[in-house]
Amino acid sequence: MSTLALLLVLVLTCSASSAQRVQSKFHTDSATVSVTVIVDWFGSGNFTTVQQAIDWAPTNNNQWIRIHVKAGTYTEQVSIPQNKPYILLEGEGRKTIIQSGGHGSVRGTSTFTVNADNFVASRITFKVEQSSH
Ligand SMILES: *[C@@H]1O[C@H](CO)[C@@H](O)[C@H](O)[C@H]1NC(C)=O
């Protein structure tokens, strides 16, 4: 039991520090953002779902793509494949919420899956559905 807890702390520490590195790299290097697209559920952006923007992103790109997600609740499962690095997902704080689907969602499926390197998310709230059974 205590070993498990320790492992968990280690994993959390590791992921926090790697996120920090990516973040600072992004800030010192912000001129390399090549393009910004807007996700807006209301329809006034380039895409209405986050996944559409991810799908649009070119594979194996080497410049930051900023995906700005307008305030709103996005009920979808987002998956970023390994061949799509350098994605900066930027929301509008607590008003930008990404949550997993309702009734049809598969138990154990996460709202958000990132397999790519150099991913940064900022000012986005992720809601993980609690399983009721
Ligand atoms: C996103 O929408 C803006 C405004 O309509 C447009 O100028 C821009 O070219 C679009 N970008 C992409 C990648 O479709």
The ligand as a Tripos MOL2 file, in Angstrom:
@<TRIPOS>MOLECULE
LIG
   14    14     1     0     0
SMALL
NO_CHARGES

@<TRIPOS>ATOM
      1 C1         -9.6810   30.2760  -39.3020 C.3       1 LIG1
      2 O1        -10.6710   31.2870  -39.4490 O.3       1 LIG1
      3 C2        -10.1260   32.5320  -39.7780 C.3       1 LIG1
      4 C3        -11.2620   33.5270  -39.7400 C.3       1 LIG1
      5 O2        -12.3150   33.1030  -40.5350 O.3       1 LIG1
      6 C4         -9.4230   32.4470  -41.1170 C.3       1 LIG1
      7 O3         -8.8590   33.6970  -41.4470 O.3       1 LIG1
      8 C5         -8.3360   31.4060  -41.0550 C.3       1 LIG1
      9 O4         -7.7410   31.2300  -42.3100 O.3       1 LIG1
     10 C6         -8.9170   30.0890  -40.5890 C.3       1 LIG1
     11 N1         -7.8180   29.1510  -40.4120 N.am      1 LIG1
     12 C7         -7.8620   27.9000  -40.8300 C.2       1 LIG1
     13 C8         -6.6660   27.0830  -40.5660 C.3       1 LIG1
     14 O5         -8.8350   27.4350  -41.3900 O.2       1 LIG1
@<TRIPOS>BOND
     1     1     2 1
     2     1    10 1
     3     2     3 1
     4     3     4 1
     5     3     6 1
     6     4     5 1
     7     6     7 1
     8     6     8 1
     9     8     9 1
    10     8    10 1
    11    10    11 1
    12    11    12 1
    13    12    13 1
    14    12    14 2
@<TRIPOS>SUBSTRUCTURE
     1 LIG1         1 GROUP 0 **** ****
